[in-house]
Amino acid sequence: MLRSIKTLCVGGLVAMTMGSCWELEQEVLTGITQEELLANVTPELIEVLKQSAYGAVVASGQGGYGSHGGIYAVQEVTSDELSIPQKGADWEDGGIWLRAHRHTWISVDGPLNGTWNYGFRIVAESNLLIQQFPDLVELVSELKVLRAFGYLLLIDNFGNVPIITETDRGTPQQNTRQEVFEFIERSILENVEQLTKNNTRTNLNYWTAHMILAKLYLNAEVYTGTPRWADAERILDVIINEGPYSLSPNFFANFSANNSNSPENMFTVPYDANNAGGFNIHQMTFHYNSQFTFDLQEQPWNGYAALEEFYNSFEDGDTRKGSLREGIQFASDGVTPIEDDAVEDNDPDGPVINFTPNINELAPNAFRQAGTRVNKFEIPNGIGPDLNNDFPIFRYADVILMKAEAAWRQGNTAVALQFVNQVRERANVAPLTSIDGTILLAERGRELFAEGHRRSDLIRFGRFNDAWWEKAPSQPFRNIFPIPENQLQANPNLSQNPGY
């Protein structure tokens, strides 16, 4: 029979690399022996088993995609897209978000540990099921690819991390970034043919396994020092020429509250306001009194705001500019302006809330209404603190832009223009007639804003250490994060990354 549990506690090698318990929704089988399971394998059974591992991707309320305090936050706030300005005592948070913006983070900063735990939670859950059901070939292959996805996040953020498999025991040893790269590559190549070619958006499949490999190859020069542009393009061509995906005619349909059937979204986090919460972007970005704009059940937190230069990178008429909310804000009736009774005396906009591209300062007294806000994901009227929208981890528009970049990196400008202009056409902007790295990076920013890609893109294009608003040039060792301090204390085999 099935029973639902919410707390999973693991020990041994997993506890060496992450917290020993975490909350997630999963179903497990009870009262059935291992032999009975293997003798009565059905697709439905395999689906039930694998969902506990995918529960780690959702990571409800634990710093997952589209939520605060973990992997999504550190990808965005360390980039030139979004910041969290300090408004007096509000959002001071011990300086964590100021350090993230200025690239002065330290190993005890909590969001870095949240990022580490997110990746290793995926690894741990995958390993547990592989260990329990080693003879279910289809299940094991998919879980090894899911584990590779967890390691893609870890190699990107931390570089040298322990490779932990289902057979490992004891305290994990730290591996080099090269070794982790090869492990991810091998995991995909050895298992991809076992994966379904069905368009399963919330589980990995044949096509999204290729996407993991394409991401790995596109960033190979960053990870290993050796570029793999041709390999990236070859893998992307498999998705483009054979896969079931296409660009949605409506850009914002990919981010609607009911986006589960988007032809463009490839691998998504299936958030559900009642059963799989954690998608809180509306809470994270909007002004406290924006509660009245959307009749929200709870007051937003007034945090994440776009940098003015990033806002200005959009052309007038670009459909995607609507991903940022600007201007005077109204109540849900669309007529009554909403006001902030606690507005700063020196805010020139006065009490009427007006999201302006300019932010007067990062700290300590940013204006409460300064900065355009994340408006990409539909916010249904009356919603609570968790959205129902599925969050796109991989999206076909990214495939198209990756293809353009891989072609450009190899000197094939004509192909690069052909593909990047597919995305621009959908956005109702004129086609490009020339292309370079600056243009490609900017196009990726406009298309993929607030989807968690910007930090990695900036690093690959050699721009992450540049100066931007309220940020001085940073040193190259900042291209990977420090191993979190509590992980170093828990595992004596870990060595801190250089520079920290």
VMD Tcl script that draws the C-alpha trace (Angstrom):
set ca {
  {0.00 0.00 0.00}
  {0.98 3.63 -0.28}
  {1.53 5.93 2.60}
  {2.50 9.57 2.48}
  {5.39 10.86 4.56}
  {6.81 14.33 4.87}
  {10.12 13.91 6.65}
  {13.07 11.94 5.34}
  {16.15 11.55 7.55}
  {19.32 10.06 6.14}
  {22.62 9.28 7.77}
  {26.01 7.95 6.81}
  {27.63 9.42 3.74}
  {24.73 11.74 2.93}
  {24.78 13.35 6.36}
  {28.43 14.21 5.77}
  {27.52 16.49 2.90}
  {24.23 18.05 3.90}
  {21.72 18.39 6.71}
  {20.51 15.07 8.05}
  {16.76 15.78 7.66}
  {14.64 17.77 5.30}
  {10.96 18.18 4.56}
  {9.45 17.00 1.30}
  {6.33 15.31 0.02}
  {6.83 11.76 -1.13}
  {5.04 8.44 -1.32}
  {6.65 5.19 -0.26}
  {5.50 1.61 -0.48}
  {4.91 -0.31 2.73}
  {3.99 -3.92 3.41}
  {5.55 -5.08 0.14}
  {8.83 -6.97 -0.04}
  {11.62 -6.09 -2.46}
  {10.98 -9.36 -4.31}
  {7.28 -8.58 -4.71}
  {8.09 -5.13 -6.04}
  {10.48 -6.45 -8.65}
  {8.03 -9.17 -9.67}
  {5.22 -6.67 -10.23}
  {6.93 -3.72 -11.84}
  {4.53 -1.42 -13.65}
  {4.98 2.04 -15.13}
  {2.75 3.36 -12.35}
  {4.99 1.83 -9.71}
  {8.13 3.30 -11.24}
  {6.41 6.67 -11.39}
  {5.57 6.52 -7.68}
  {9.12 5.53 -6.75}
  {10.84 8.25 -8.70}
  {8.72 11.07 -7.34}
  {10.54 11.10 -4.01}
  {13.71 11.99 -5.90}
  {11.95 14.69 -7.91}
  {10.60 16.04 -4.64}
  {14.15 17.25 -4.00}
  {13.92 19.40 -7.15}
  {10.76 21.03 -5.87}
  {12.35 21.50 -2.42}
  {9.25 23.21 -1.09}
  {10.22 26.27 0.94}
  {13.90 25.32 1.00}
  {15.57 27.73 -1.38}
  {14.74 26.07 -4.70}
  {13.90 27.67 -8.02}
  {11.70 30.73 -7.72}
  {12.13 30.94 -3.97}
  {14.33 32.86 -1.58}
  {17.45 31.88 0.33}
  {19.07 29.28 -1.90}
  {20.11 28.39 -5.42}
  {17.77 30.74 -7.29}
  {18.56 33.70 -5.09}
  {22.33 33.42 -5.44}
  {22.14 33.04 -9.23}
  {20.11 36.23 -9.58}
  {21.32 38.56 -6.83}
  {24.99 38.03 -7.72}
  {24.22 39.01 -11.32}
  {23.54 42.29 -13.12}
  {19.80 41.51 -13.34}
  {18.44 41.77 -9.83}
  {19.43 43.22 -6.47}
  {17.87 43.37 -3.01}
  {18.36 46.96 -1.85}
  {18.49 47.62 1.87}
  {15.67 49.87 3.04}
  {16.75 50.95 6.51}
  {16.52 47.91 8.74}
  {14.49 46.06 6.11}
  {16.56 43.59 4.08}
  {19.73 44.33 6.03}
  {19.85 40.60 6.90}
  {23.37 40.78 8.29}
  {24.63 42.13 4.97}
  {24.12 38.84 3.10}
  {22.37 40.35 0.09}
  {24.65 43.39 -0.07}
  {27.65 41.06 -0.13}
  {25.98 38.96 -2.82}
  {25.50 42.02 -5.01}
  {29.01 43.37 -4.40}
  {30.70 39.97 -4.78}
  {32.10 40.03 -1.27}
  {30.22 36.97 0.05}
  {31.80 34.83 2.76}
  {31.63 31.12 3.47}
  {29.20 31.47 6.39}
  {26.50 33.15 4.29}
  {23.40 31.01 4.60}
  {22.18 31.10 0.97}
  {25.44 29.45 -0.15}
  {24.76 26.56 2.20}
  {21.21 26.42 0.87}
  {22.62 26.14 -2.65}
  {24.99 23.34 -1.62}
  {22.17 21.46 0.13}
  {19.85 21.84 -2.85}
  {22.28 20.10 -5.19}
  {23.23 17.39 -2.75}
  {19.61 16.76 -1.78}
  {18.98 15.75 -5.40}
  {22.08 13.56 -5.31}
  {21.09 11.94 -2.01}
  {17.51 11.16 -2.99}
  {18.66 9.68 -6.30}
  {21.26 7.53 -4.57}
  {18.80 6.20 -2.02}
  {16.42 4.92 -4.68}
  {19.18 3.52 -6.88}
  {20.47 1.66 -3.85}
  {17.03 0.29 -3.00}
  {16.00 -0.71 -6.54}
  {19.20 -1.46 -8.47}
  {17.50 -3.91 -10.87}
  {14.85 -1.51 -12.17}
  {16.88 -0.46 -15.20}
  {14.55 2.26 -16.45}
  {14.25 3.81 -12.99}
  {17.99 3.63 -12.27}
  {18.92 5.22 -15.60}
  {16.59 8.16 -15.04}
  {17.82 8.62 -11.48}
  {21.45 8.64 -12.63}
  {20.58 11.40 -15.08}
  {18.73 13.28 -12.33}
  {21.80 12.89 -10.13}
  {23.87 14.30 -12.99}
  {21.56 17.33 -13.03}
  {22.26 17.86 -9.34}
  {25.97 17.70 -10.10}
  {25.60 20.17 -12.96}
  {24.35 22.68 -10.40}
  {27.15 21.79 -7.98}
  {29.98 21.99 -10.52}
  {28.67 25.34 -11.70}
  {28.44 26.87 -8.24}
  {31.23 25.21 -6.25}
  {33.62 23.53 -8.67}
  {35.37 20.89 -6.59}
  {32.75 18.78 -4.82}
  {32.52 15.14 -3.64}
  {31.19 12.62 -6.13}
  {28.86 10.39 -4.12}
  {27.21 7.32 -5.65}
  {24.86 4.71 -4.29}
  {27.76 2.40 -3.38}
  {29.85 4.92 -1.43}
  {30.28 4.66 2.34}
  {32.07 6.73 4.93}
  {33.18 10.34 4.68}
  {33.17 11.54 1.05}
  {36.39 12.66 -0.60}
  {36.48 15.89 -2.57}
  {36.80 15.57 -6.35}
  {38.24 18.01 -8.84}
  {36.04 19.99 -11.18}
  {37.46 17.96 -14.08}
  {36.46 14.73 -12.38}
  {32.96 16.01 -11.70}
  {32.68 17.12 -15.34}
  {33.62 13.63 -16.54}
  {31.20 12.03 -14.08}
  {28.29 14.12 -15.37}
  {29.21 13.42 -18.99}
  {29.53 9.68 -18.38}
  {26.26 9.55 -16.43}
  {24.37 11.04 -19.38}
  {26.05 9.07 -22.15}
  {25.61 5.73 -20.37}
  {21.94 6.24 -19.52}
  {20.30 8.55 -22.03}
  {19.13 5.79 -24.37}
  {17.08 4.25 -21.56}
  {15.04 7.41 -21.04}
  {11.61 7.98 -22.53}
  {11.17 10.28 -25.52}
  {7.75 11.31 -24.26}
  {7.30 14.98 -23.51}
  {7.43 14.61 -19.73}
  {7.90 18.15 -18.50}
  {8.16 17.48 -14.78}
  {10.47 14.47 -15.11}
  {13.68 14.17 -17.10}
  {13.51 12.44 -20.47}
  {15.73 11.70 -23.48}
  {15.63 15.32 -24.62}
  {16.28 17.00 -21.29}
  {19.14 14.60 -20.64}
  {20.63 16.01 -23.85}
  {19.99 19.49 -22.48}
  {22.04 18.72 -19.35}
  {24.86 17.51 -21.58}
  {24.59 20.56 -23.83}
  {24.79 22.85 -20.79}
  {27.85 20.94 -19.63}
  {29.58 21.25 -22.99}
  {28.64 24.92 -23.44}
  {30.38 25.68 -20.14}
  {33.23 23.19 -20.63}
  {35.88 25.89 -21.00}
  {34.82 27.40 -17.67}
  {34.71 24.03 -15.93}
  {37.79 22.35 -17.41}
  {39.74 24.91 -19.44}
  {38.95 23.09 -22.71}
  {36.12 24.39 -24.95}
  {33.58 21.93 -26.35}
  {31.53 24.23 -28.62}
  {31.16 21.69 -31.43}
  {29.98 19.03 -29.00}
  {27.46 21.45 -27.53}
  {26.10 22.26 -30.97}
  {25.91 18.58 -31.94}
  {23.85 17.76 -28.84}
  {21.60 20.79 -29.30}
  {20.91 19.72 -32.88}
  {19.46 16.46 -31.56}
  {16.91 18.44 -29.52}
  {16.18 20.91 -32.34}
  {15.89 18.41 -35.17}
  {14.25 15.50 -33.38}
  {12.63 16.80 -30.20}
  {8.95 17.65 -29.57}
  {9.48 21.30 -28.59}
  {8.67 24.61 -30.26}
  {8.53 28.28 -29.36}
  {5.18 29.29 -27.96}
  {3.62 32.07 -30.08}
  {2.83 33.89 -26.83}
  {5.99 34.54 -24.78}
  {4.12 34.98 -21.50}
  {2.12 31.77 -21.94}
  {5.27 29.97 -20.77}
  {4.90 31.64 -17.37}
  {1.15 31.64 -16.87}
  {-0.55 30.14 -13.85}
  {-1.61 27.20 -16.05}
  {1.55 26.65 -18.07}
  {1.84 22.87 -17.74}
  {1.09 22.36 -21.44}
  {3.53 24.90 -22.82}
  {5.17 23.53 -26.01}
  {8.33 25.36 -25.00}
  {8.89 24.38 -21.37}
  {11.08 21.28 -21.29}
  {11.86 20.54 -17.63}
  {9.84 22.33 -14.99}
  {9.33 22.43 -11.26}
  {5.64 21.47 -10.83}
  {4.69 23.92 -8.12}
  {1.27 23.75 -6.54}
  {0.01 26.33 -4.09}
  {-1.61 23.67 -1.91}
  {0.60 20.60 -2.24}
  {4.02 21.73 -3.47}
  {4.60 25.31 -2.40}
  {7.79 27.32 -2.59}
  {7.33 29.47 -5.68}
  {7.29 32.86 -3.99}
  {8.59 35.34 -6.58}
  {5.57 37.63 -6.18}
  {6.24 37.82 -2.44}
  {9.96 38.32 -2.99}
  {9.73 41.24 -5.41}
  {6.60 43.33 -4.91}
  {6.06 46.29 -2.58}
  {4.29 45.59 0.69}
  {1.18 47.42 -0.52}
  {1.16 45.59 -3.84}
  {-0.99 43.26 -1.82}
  {-3.88 45.49 -2.90}
  {-2.93 45.29 -6.58}
  {-3.39 41.53 -6.64}
  {-5.61 41.09 -3.55}
  {-2.91 38.83 -2.17}
  {-3.62 36.81 0.94}
  {-0.32 37.94 2.48}
  {1.75 41.10 2.27}
  {4.75 40.91 -0.10}
  {8.31 41.43 1.15}
  {9.47 44.32 -1.10}
  {12.85 42.84 -1.98}
  {14.06 41.93 -5.47}
  {14.34 44.81 -7.95}
  {15.95 45.02 -11.39}
  {19.06 47.08 -12.01}
  {18.38 50.17 -14.10}
  {20.98 49.29 -16.74}
  {19.42 45.88 -17.21}
  {15.97 47.42 -17.56}
  {17.36 49.80 -20.18}
  {18.73 46.90 -22.23}
  {15.22 46.25 -23.59}
  {14.13 48.03 -26.75}
  {10.81 49.81 -26.74}
  {8.26 47.43 -28.20}
  {10.07 44.33 -27.01}
  {7.32 42.05 -25.69}
  {9.71 40.75 -23.05}
  {10.03 44.19 -21.46}
  {6.75 43.33 -19.78}
  {8.78 40.93 -17.62}
  {9.54 44.00 -15.49}
  {6.76 45.93 -13.79}
  {7.18 49.70 -13.76}
  {5.18 52.85 -13.20}
  {2.40 53.94 -10.87}
  {0.70 51.01 -9.17}
  {-3.03 50.67 -8.79}
  {-5.38 48.64 -6.63}
  {-7.09 45.61 -8.14}
  {-9.82 47.87 -9.51}
  {-7.25 49.28 -11.93}
  {-8.24 52.83 -11.01}
  {-7.21 53.61 -7.44}
  {-3.50 54.38 -7.00}
  {-1.97 52.62 -4.03}
  {0.12 54.60 -1.58}
  {2.84 54.00 0.97}
  {2.21 55.91 4.20}
  {5.80 55.20 5.29}
  {7.37 56.68 2.15}
  {10.70 58.42 2.77}
  {10.50 62.19 3.05}
  {13.13 62.64 0.35}
  {11.54 60.26 -2.19}
  {10.61 62.58 -5.09}
  {7.73 60.33 -6.12}
  {5.85 60.90 -2.87}
  {3.43 58.42 -1.33}
  {1.90 57.09 -4.57}
  {3.82 53.89 -5.33}
  {5.77 54.30 -8.53}
  {8.22 51.60 -9.62}
  {10.96 53.59 -11.29}
  {13.96 52.02 -13.09}
  {16.33 54.13 -11.02}
  {17.24 52.93 -7.52}
  {18.72 55.74 -5.47}
  {21.21 53.49 -3.65}
  {21.84 49.89 -2.71}
  {22.17 50.65 1.00}
  {21.40 51.70 3.63}
  {18.38 53.77 2.63}
  {17.07 52.66 -0.74}
  {13.64 54.08 -1.45}
  {10.91 51.58 -0.66}
  {9.33 51.89 -4.12}
  {12.50 52.20 -6.21}
  {13.29 49.68 -8.93}
  {11.21 47.78 -11.46}
  {9.94 44.43 -10.23}
  {9.79 40.87 -11.56}
  {6.55 40.66 -13.53}
  {7.28 37.63 -15.71}
  {5.09 35.08 -13.98}
  {1.32 35.45 -13.89}
  {-0.07 36.32 -10.45}
  {-3.70 35.25 -10.16}
  {-5.89 37.60 -8.19}
  {-6.26 36.49 -4.57}
  {-3.36 34.02 -4.59}
  {-1.57 33.11 -1.37}
  {2.19 33.15 -0.73}
  {2.81 30.24 -3.15}
  {2.16 30.30 -6.89}
  {0.78 27.45 -9.00}
  {2.91 28.26 -12.06}
  {5.39 25.57 -13.07}
  {8.90 27.03 -13.02}
  {10.88 26.37 -16.25}
  {14.37 25.07 -15.48}
  {14.95 24.27 -19.16}
  {13.08 26.07 -21.92}
  {13.30 25.63 -25.70}
  {14.12 29.31 -26.25}
  {17.30 28.61 -24.29}
  {18.09 25.75 -26.68}
  {17.73 28.15 -29.61}
  {20.00 30.75 -28.00}
  {22.55 28.11 -26.99}
  {22.63 26.91 -30.61}
  {23.23 30.50 -31.75}
  {26.05 30.90 -29.25}
  {27.71 27.58 -30.09}
  {27.62 28.46 -33.79}
  {28.99 31.96 -33.15}
  {31.81 30.60 -30.98}
  {32.89 28.52 -33.99}
  {32.75 31.48 -36.37}
  {29.45 30.62 -38.06}
  {27.79 34.03 -37.85}
  {25.06 33.26 -40.38}
  {23.71 30.33 -38.34}
  {24.01 32.33 -35.12}
  {21.92 35.15 -36.59}
  {19.35 32.72 -37.98}
  {18.69 31.22 -34.57}
  {18.86 34.28 -32.38}
  {16.44 36.05 -34.70}
  {13.86 33.30 -34.16}
  {13.64 34.40 -30.55}
  {13.66 38.10 -31.43}
  {10.86 37.63 -33.95}
  {8.66 36.15 -31.24}
  {9.48 39.18 -29.08}
  {8.36 41.58 -31.86}
  {11.76 43.24 -32.30}
  {13.71 43.73 -35.51}
  {16.12 40.98 -36.59}
  {19.80 41.46 -35.89}
  {22.13 41.99 -38.82}
  {25.36 41.55 -36.87}
  {26.31 39.69 -33.75}
  {29.04 39.54 -31.14}
  {29.46 38.36 -27.57}
  {27.96 41.48 -26.04}
  {24.86 41.21 -28.20}
  {24.43 37.50 -27.50}
  {24.76 37.95 -23.75}
  {22.26 40.82 -23.80}
  {19.79 38.73 -25.81}
  {20.07 35.87 -23.36}
  {19.42 38.35 -20.55}
  {16.28 39.73 -22.15}
  {14.87 36.31 -22.98}
  {15.82 34.43 -19.80}
  {15.45 37.20 -17.21}
  {14.68 35.91 -13.70}
  {14.93 32.24 -14.71}
  {18.16 31.57 -12.83}
  {20.64 31.55 -15.75}
  {22.31 34.95 -15.55}
  {25.23 34.23 -13.20}
  {26.41 31.29 -15.28}
  {26.00 33.26 -18.51}
  {28.02 36.21 -17.21}
  {30.84 33.87 -16.18}
  {30.92 32.11 -19.56}
  {31.05 35.44 -21.42}
  {33.79 36.79 -19.13}
  {31.61 39.54 -17.65}
  {30.85 38.34 -14.13}
  {33.80 40.22 -12.64}
  {32.94 43.52 -14.36}
  {31.88 46.59 -12.43}
  {28.21 47.51 -12.50}
  {25.85 49.62 -10.39}
  {27.03 49.68 -6.77}
  {29.57 46.93 -7.53}
  {33.32 47.33 -8.08}
  {35.24 44.87 -10.28}
  {35.52 41.50 -8.54}
  {38.31 38.96 -8.62}
  {38.14 35.84 -10.84}
  {38.16 33.46 -7.88}
  {34.62 34.72 -7.22}
  {33.44 32.77 -10.29}
  {32.81 29.89 -7.92}
  {31.43 30.16 -4.43}
  {33.26 29.10 -1.28}
  {32.51 25.70 0.20}
  {30.04 26.60 2.99}
  {31.70 26.75 6.40}
  {29.41 24.23 8.06}
  {30.14 21.73 5.27}
  {33.87 22.14 5.93}
  {33.28 21.51 9.61}
  {31.15 18.42 8.92}
  {33.60 16.84 6.46}
  {37.36 17.09 7.13}
  {38.06 15.81 3.60}
  {36.83 19.05 2.06}
  {39.26 21.85 1.21}
  {38.16 25.44 0.72}
  {38.17 26.84 -2.81}
  {41.14 29.12 -3.61}
  {40.78 32.76 -2.60}
  {38.42 32.17 0.32}
}
mol new
graphics top color blue
foreach p $ca { graphics top sphere $p radius 0.5 }
foreach p [lrange $ca 0 end-1] q [lrange $ca 1 end] { graphics top cylinder $p $q radius 0.2 }
display resetview
